C-alpha cells in the first residue's frame, strides 16, 4: 500500500480504526477485563508478553481485516513485536490495515481543569524508527475535565505543536484532546474545544492535514464543522468508558464521525474462550462498530 493509497483509505473508505494501544499504565486493566488478573503474572515483562499475546489473537482473527477496519493504533512495544516471524506493522498491511503508533508518554498532573502530555524528548528518534517500520501516522492523548478556556487552549496548542513535529517526519498525526465523559460540564468544554481546534486548523499551511480523535459530543453533529474542514483527513471517536452499545448508539448520531474504540472493541473478549468463541465475539463487535461508523441515524 503506497502512502497515497493509505491516505485515500484513511480519509474516504467506510470503516473504523481499532485502538490496540494500551500502555504500561492501562495494561493491567486491559488484561483484567480480558480475564487475566494481576495475580496471574509477575513483573512488567510478563505483563507485556500477555498483552501482546492478546493483541496478536485479535489481529490474526478472521474478521480483523481491511474490509471493515481501516487502521490499527499500536503501542510502541506492539510496533516492535512480531506475528510469527512478521513485524506487526507489516502483518497489518498484509491484511489491508494501516498501522498507527501511540507516541505520548502519559499525562502531567491536572492543572486548570486539564492534563497536558508529558514532555517527549526522544520523540524524533521514535518517529524515525516508526517510519522505517512502515507506520503511517501517530496518536497522542491529552485529557480535559473542566470547561477552562486557558486549560483547553494549552491542550490544543501542545497537540498541534507536537503534530507539526510529527508531520515533519511525513507521518499523519491524530490529535486527541479527550473530554472526560465524567466532566461536570462536558458540553461546555466541547464548545471551547471546538473553537480552539478551529483556530489551529485554520492556521495550518496549505496541503497539511491532521486527524482528530474526540469524545462523542453531547449534542449530535456538534463536530460536523470539523468533519468538513479541509485540513481534517478524518474525525474519529473514542469510546471514553461508554459500553460498546452506548458508544455505538451515540456514534450513529454523528455524521461523518467513525469509531476508534479500544475498550469497547474488546469488551466481550476473554482469555478463557475457545478460538471459535473468541473469533465469533470479535466478529460481532467489529460488525456493530462498523455499522455505527457507516450507517447514521
C-alpha positions in Angstrom: 0.0 0.0 0.0 1.5 3.3 -1.1 1.3 6.4 1.1 -1.2 7.9 -1.3 -3.4 4.8 -1.1 -3.2 4.8 2.7 -4.2 8.5 2.7 -7.2 7.8 0.5 -8.2 4.8 2.7 -8.0 6.7 5.9 -9.8 9.7 4.5 -12.6 8.2 2.5 -13.1 4.4 2.9 -16.0 3.2 5.1 -14.8 1.5 8.2 -13.3 2.3 11.6 -10.0 2.3 13.5 -9.1 -0.3 16.1 -7.2 1.1 19.1 -4.8 -1.5 20.4 -2.5 0.9 22.2 -2.9 0.4 25.9 0.4 1.4 27.5 2.1 0.4 30.8 -0.4 2.3 33.0 -3.6 0.9 31.3 -2.3 -2.6 30.5 -3.3 -4.2 33.9 -6.9 -3.0 33.4 -7.0 -4.3 29.8 -5.7 -7.7 31.0 -8.2 -7.8 33.9 -11.1 -7.2 31.5 -9.7 -10.0 29.3 -9.9 -12.3 32.3 -6.2 -12.2 33.5 -5.9 -10.8 37.0 -2.8 -9.1 38.2 -2.2 -12.2 40.5 -1.7 -14.3 37.4 1.6 -12.7 36.3 4.7 -11.3 37.9 6.6 -8.2 36.6 6.3 -5.9 33.7 8.0 -8.3 31.2 5.4 -11.0 31.8 2.6 -8.4 31.7 3.6 -7.1 28.3 4.1 -10.7 27.0 0.5 -11.5 27.9 -1.0 -8.3 26.4 1.0 -8.9 23.2 -0.5 -12.4 23.0 -3.9 -10.8 23.4 -3.3 -8.3 20.6 -1.9 -11.0 18.3 -5.0 -13.1 19.0 -7.1 -10.1 17.9 -5.2 -9.1 14.8 -4.9 -12.7 13.5 -8.7 -13.3 13.9 -10.6 -14.0 10.6 -12.7 -10.8 11.0 -9.8 -8.5 11.7 -9.2 -7.3 8.1 -9.2 -4.2 6.0 -12.7 -5.0 4.9 -14.1 -3.1 7.9 -11.1 -1.9 9.8 -9.2 0.9 8.2 -6.3 1.2 10.6 -5.0 0.0 14.0 -3.2 2.1 16.6 -0.3 0.3 18.3 1.6 0.7 21.5 5.4 1.0 20.9 6.1 -2.5 22.1 3.4 -3.9 19.8 5.0 -2.0 16.9 8.3 -3.7 17.7 6.7 -7.1 18.2 6.1 -10.0 15.8 3.2 -12.1 14.5 5.1 -15.3 13.9 8.1 -14.1 12.0 6.4 -10.9 10.6 6.7 -7.5 12.2 3.3 -6.3 13.4 3.1 -3.3 11.1 3.9 -5.4 8.1 1.4 -8.0 9.1 -1.4 -5.4 9.4 -0.6 -4.1 6.0 -0.9 -7.6 4.5 -4.4 -7.6 5.9 -5.2 -4.2 4.4 -5.0 -2.3 7.7 -2.9 0.9 8.1 -0.6 0.9 11.2 -0.6 4.0 13.5 1.6 4.4 16.6 0.7 5.9 20.0 3.6 8.3 20.8 2.7 10.1 24.0 4.3 9.2 27.3 1.3 9.8 29.6 -0.1 12.8 31.3 1.0 15.6 33.6 -0.9 16.2 36.8 -4.2 18.1 36.2 -3.9 21.9 36.1 -6.5 24.4 35.0 -9.0 21.6 34.6 -6.9 19.7 32.1 -3.9 17.2 31.9 -1.4 18.0 29.1 1.0 15.5 27.8 4.3 14.8 29.5 7.4 16.0 27.6 8.6 13.7 24.8 12.4 14.4 24.4 13.0 11.2 22.4 10.1 11.7 20.0 12.2 12.4 16.9 14.1 9.1 17.3 10.8 7.2 17.8 9.3 8.7 14.7 12.4 7.9 12.6 12.1 4.3 13.8 8.3 4.2 13.1 8.9 5.4 9.5 11.4 2.6 8.9 8.8 0.1 10.2 6.1 1.3 7.9 4.0 3.3 10.3 1.6 5.7 8.6 0.6 8.0 11.4 0.6 8.6 15.2 -1.8 9.3 18.1 -1.3 11.3 21.3 -3.8 11.9 24.1 -4.5 14.8 26.5 -7.5 14.9 28.9 -9.9 17.8 29.5 -12.1 17.6 32.7 -13.4 21.2 33.0 -14.5 23.9 30.6 -11.4 26.0 31.3 -10.6 28.2 28.3 -7.0 28.7 29.4 -6.5 25.0 30.1 -8.2 23.8 26.9 -6.2 26.3 24.8 -3.0 24.9 26.3 -4.0 21.3 25.5 -4.8 22.2 21.9 -1.7 24.3 21.4 0.5 21.4 22.7 -1.3 18.9 20.5 -0.8 20.9 17.3 2.8 21.9 18.2 3.7 18.2 18.5 1.6 17.5 15.4 3.9 19.8 13.5 6.9 17.8 14.6 5.2 14.6 13.6 4.1 15.9 10.2 7.8 16.9 9.5 8.6 13.2 9.5 5.9 12.5 6.9 3.5 11.0 9.3 -0.2 11.7 9.8 -0.9 13.0 13.4 -4.0 12.1 15.2 -4.8 14.9 17.6 -6.6 13.5 20.7 -7.8 16.1 23.3 -10.2 13.8 25.1 -13.1 15.4 27.0 -13.9 13.2 30.0 -17.4 11.7 29.9 -17.4 12.4 33.7 -16.9 16.1 33.3 -19.4 18.1 35.2 -19.9 20.3 32.1 -18.9 18.2 29.2 -20.9 20.2 26.7 -19.3 23.5 27.9 -15.9 22.0 27.5 -16.8 20.9 24.0 -17.7 24.4 22.9 -14.3 25.7 23.9 -12.5 22.8 22.4 -14.2 23.1 19.1 -13.4 26.8 18.8 -9.7 26.2 19.8 -9.3 23.4 17.3 -10.8 25.5 14.5 -8.3 28.3 15.2 -5.4 25.8 14.8 -6.9 24.2 11.7 -7.4 27.5 10.0 -3.7 28.3 10.7 -2.3 25.1 9.2 -0.4 25.6 5.9 -1.9 24.7 2.5 -1.7 20.9 1.9 -1.3 19.9 5.6 -3.9 17.7 7.2 -4.4 16.1 10.6 -6.9 13.6 12.0 -8.9 14.3 15.1 -9.8 11.8 17.8 -12.6 13.2 20.0 -15.0 12.1 22.7 -18.5 11.6 21.2 -20.1 15.0 21.7 -23.1 15.7 23.9 -25.0 17.3 21.0 -25.2 15.1 17.9 -23.2 16.5 14.9 -21.6 19.2 17.1 -18.3 18.5 15.4 -19.6 18.4 11.8 -17.8 21.7 11.1 -14.5 19.8 12.0 -15.5 16.8 9.8 -16.0 19.1 6.9 -12.8 21.2 7.4 -10.3 20.9 4.5 -7.4 20.4 6.9 -9.0 17.4 8.5 -8.4 13.9 7.0 -10.9 12.2 9.3 -12.7 12.7 12.6 -12.7 9.6 14.8 -14.4 8.9 18.1 -13.0 7.4 21.3 -15.4 5.2 23.4 -14.3 7.0 26.5 -15.6 4.5 29.0 -19.0 4.0 27.5 -20.1 0.5 26.9 -20.0 -0.6 23.3 -23.8 -0.5 23.0 -23.9 3.1 24.3 -20.8 4.2 22.3 -22.3 2.8 19.1 -25.7 4.4 19.7 -24.1 7.8 20.3 -21.7 7.5 17.4 -24.5 6.6 14.9 -26.0 10.1 15.7 -22.9 11.8 14.4 -22.5 12.1 10.6 -19.0 11.7 9.2 -17.5 10.5 12.5 -16.1 7.0 12.7 -15.0 4.9 15.6 -11.6 4.4 17.1 -12.6 2.2 20.0 -10.3 0.3 22.4 -12.1 -1.0 25.5 -15.5 -1.1 23.6 -13.9 -3.2 20.8 -12.6 -5.8 23.2 -15.2 -5.8 26.0 -16.6 -9.2 25.3 -13.3 -11.0 24.7 -11.9 -13.4 27.3 -8.7 -15.3 27.6 -10.6 -18.5 28.5 -12.6 -18.5 25.3 -12.0 -21.2 22.6 -10.7 -19.8 19.3 -14.2 -20.2 17.8 -15.8 -18.4 20.7 -13.2 -15.6 20.6 -13.4 -15.2 16.8 -17.2 -15.0 16.9 -17.3 -12.4 19.7 -14.7 -10.3 17.9 -16.6 -10.5 14.6 -19.8 -9.4 16.4 -18.0 -6.4 18.0 -16.5 -5.4 14.6 -19.8 -5.6 12.9 -21.5 -3.4 15.5 -18.8 -0.8 15.4 -18.7 -0.8 11.6 -22.4 -0.3 11.5 -22.3 2.7 13.8 -19.4 4.2 11.9 -21.1 3.8 8.5 -24.9 3.9 9.0 -26.1 7.1 10.6 -29.4 7.9 12.3 
